[in-house]
Amino acid sequence: MNEDTQEWPRGSNSYSLSAYQIMKKLTLTVLGSFGLLAATPALADHHALAAPVSAENIAKAGENGFTPLLNGDSLDGWSVKGSKATFTVKDGEVFGTARNLKGNSFLCSDKLYGDFIFAFQMKFDNLKGNSGCMFRGQLSEKGRVKGYQCEHDNTKRSWTAGIYDEARRGWICPSKKKGDPVFESFREAFTAQGRRLFKEDDWNTIVIQCKGDEVKIWLNDEIRLQFKESDKEIAKQKGFFGLQVHGGGSCDVRWKNLFVKELGGEKKAEKK
């Protein structure tokens, strides 16, 4: 940001200077007990925060060291956990649908991943229902899906590519902590960015990078958040990817171009 002109770099968020100062303060603030560090393109070198997979080239990710997570029109290597929504695949697109679903349903990878770049595209067929995508997902002792979830939000709140900690700690980023102007301003800025980036009637490209205790998420080629996990046990977990159909009256969502690249010389993904 040029503080003399109060103009933001191209492709960055159109927040005011006061919001920028609040966001900068937020990057130095530990949020709750999660050790969360939030950021936007304006808070670091824009090129350093460029998405490792672009929306334009995601379909060719397999040519650049990424492994496809779908095998044609087969769901081999995936299984449904939680409630029983309907998941089908056709022409490389996974369809998730449900009516009057009690509880959340997840189509989960059979393999577990630790450090990785996970890229995919998603869209809603309508603006009903809610969805998300688990990463480093876990199962509780009672068999409930828990852990990091990349939000898919089709409401005016527009928190797509935020992180909800399913069945564990709730909202991580944005935090719903009340009474603090720093948190409140960040939520407003996050919503403003989400409304600008999210496509209600087209495909949205999401890229998630996990390396040790650091997580970054991009939406449609723009950095959405980054944070540092303070819980050492959670930070070292491997887990599954899980495509969510949220419980409720109606949900119709789809995904395509699911690719993963493992990082850091890590051992190959393990069977659960």
N, C-alpha and C positions, 0 to 999 in steps of 0.2 A: 504494500500500500504506500502511496505517496502522501505523506501526512501534510505536505504543504497544500496540495490540491484536493486532498481527501477523496482521491479517485482510486478505485481498486483495479488490480491487474485484470486483463481480459480473462473470462472463464472463471472468475472468482465471485465471491458473494457480494451483493450490493448492499452491505450493511453500512450504517453511519459510523463516524469516527468513534463516538461514544460506545457503540456496540463493539467495535474493533478492540477498544481498550479493555472492555469487559471480557471479551473472548481471550485476549492476551493474558489477562489476569487468570482466567480459568485454566489455561494451559499450565499454570504454575500452582494450581490448587488441587489438592487431593480431594476427590469427591466421595463423601461418605467413607465407607471402609473398603472401597473397591480399588483404590489406587488408580482411578481413571484420569487420563490426560486427554482432553478433547482438543481437536485442532481443525482448522479450515485451510484452504490453499493460501490464504492471506498471511498465515502465521509461519510459513516456511517457504523455502524455495519452491516455486510452482513446479519446475521440472523434476525436482527430487520427489515430489508427491504425485507424479504422473501415474496413471493406472498402468499396471504391468501388462494388461490386456485391454485393447481398445474395443469400443462397440463396433467399429468398422471392421475389425479383423478377428473378432471372436470366433467366427465360423471356421477360421483357418488356424486356430490355436494348436490343433494337432500337428501342424507342420513346424511348430516352434517349441517342441519338448513337452507339450501337454498331452495328457491321456484322456480320451473320452470316457465318460462314466456311463454312457448308454451304448448298448450293442444293438444298433439298428432299431427295430420295432419290438424289442424284447426288454422285459424288466428283470431278466436274470441278474442276480447280484444285488437285488433290492427286496425288501420285505416290509409289510405294513405293521406298524406298532401303534398301540393306543386304540382309539375307536376305529371303526371300519368304514372309512370313506371309500369311494371308488377311484382307483388310479388305473389309467390305461395309457398306452403309448401308440402313436401313429405318426408316420412321416417324421420321426425324430422329436416329436413333441410329447411331453408327459402332461396328461390332463388329470386334474384333481377335482372331484365334484362331490357334493353331498347336499342332502336336504334333511332338515330337522335332526342334525347330528348331535348326539350327546357326548361331549368331550372332544378333545383334539385328536386328529389322526395324522400319522406321519409315514411317508414312504421313505425308508431308511436304507442307506448303503450297508451291505454286509461287511465291508472293509472299514477299518479304522485308520484315521489319519491324524498326525500330530502337527508338523510344520509343513505348510503348503501355500500355494496360491490356488484358489478355487474360483472359477469364473462361470457364470451362467446368465441366461436371460429369462425374464419372467413377464407375464402380463395377466391382468384380470379380464375375463370375458364380460364382466359387468361390475358395477360398483357395490355389490352386495358381499357380505362376508369379509373374512380376514385371513391372512396367510403369513407365511414366513419360511425360512430355511434354517434348519439346525446345522451347526458346525461344531466339531469336537463334541457331538452329542453323547449323552450318557443314559443309562437306565438305572433308576432307583432300585432299591431292594424289592419294592413292590411292582417293579416292571414299568414304572412310569417314565416317559421320556423327559429328560431334564438337560439343562445346560444352555450354552449360547444359542440364541436365535437371531438371525438377521431378519428384521421386520419387513413385511410387505404391507404397506398401509395405503388404502384407497380412499381414506377420509380426508377432510379438510385439514386435519392435524398434520398429515403428510410426513410421517416419520419413517418412511421407507429407508432401509439401510441403517437404521438405528439398531441397537442391541438390547434385546429383552432376554433376561436370564430365566428361561422356562423352568418352572417348578423348583426354583432355587432362590434367587435374590430379587427377582422382578426387574424393573427398568434400570439399566446401567447407563445407557447413553441414548437420549437425554435422560438425566435423572429427574424424578418427579418431586425432589425435595422442595418443600414450600417455605416461603418466608425469607428467601435469600435472593436479592436482586441479580446476583451473578448467575445462578441457576435459571432464574426466570428469563433473563435476557438471552441465555444460551438456547433455551427452548424456543423462544420466539425466532431467533436467528436460524435454528435448525429447521423449523417449520417453513420459514421463508425460502430457504435454499431448496427444501424438498418440493415445495409447490412449483418452483422454477424448473427443477430437473425432472420430476416424475412425469411419465407419460401415461395418461389414463386409458388411452385406446391404442397403444402400441407397445412394442417390446422394450423392456428396461434391462440394461446391462449392469450386472452387479459383480464386483470382484472383491474377494475376501482374502487377505493375506495374514496368516498366523505364523509367527516365528518366536518360539519360546513364550515369554510373557507379553509380547507385543502383538496387537491386532490392528489392522487397518482395513477400512472398507471404502470402496468407491462406488458411486452411482452415476451411470452414464458419463463416464470418463472424468468425473470430478471427485476429489477426496471428500468423503462424508464425515469420517471420524477416525481417530486413532486413540488407543489407550494401552496402558500398561497394567497388567493384572497383578495385584498385590498378594493374592492367595497362591502360595508356591505349589500346592498340590493341584489346584485347578490349572495353573500355568503349564504344567508338564503333562497334562492328560492328552491321550489320543482319544478320538471319538468318531462317530459316524456323521454323515450328512443326512439330513432328513427334510423332505419336502412336506410342508404342513397344509392340511385343510383344517381350518379352525372350526370348532363346534359352533352350532347355531342353526338358524333357519335355512340359510342358503349360501353356498360358496362354489364358484367356478373359476379356477385358476390354472395356468399352464406354465411350463418351463421348457426350455430347449438349450442346445449348445452348452451342455454341462461338461466342463473340463477341469482337470486338476493337475498340478505339477508339485511334486514333493520337493522340499527345500533342505539345504544344509547337510547333504550326504546322509540323511536319515534312512533308517532301515525301511524296507518296503512295507506297505500297509499290511496290517495283521488281520486275520480272520477273527471275528468275535467268538 
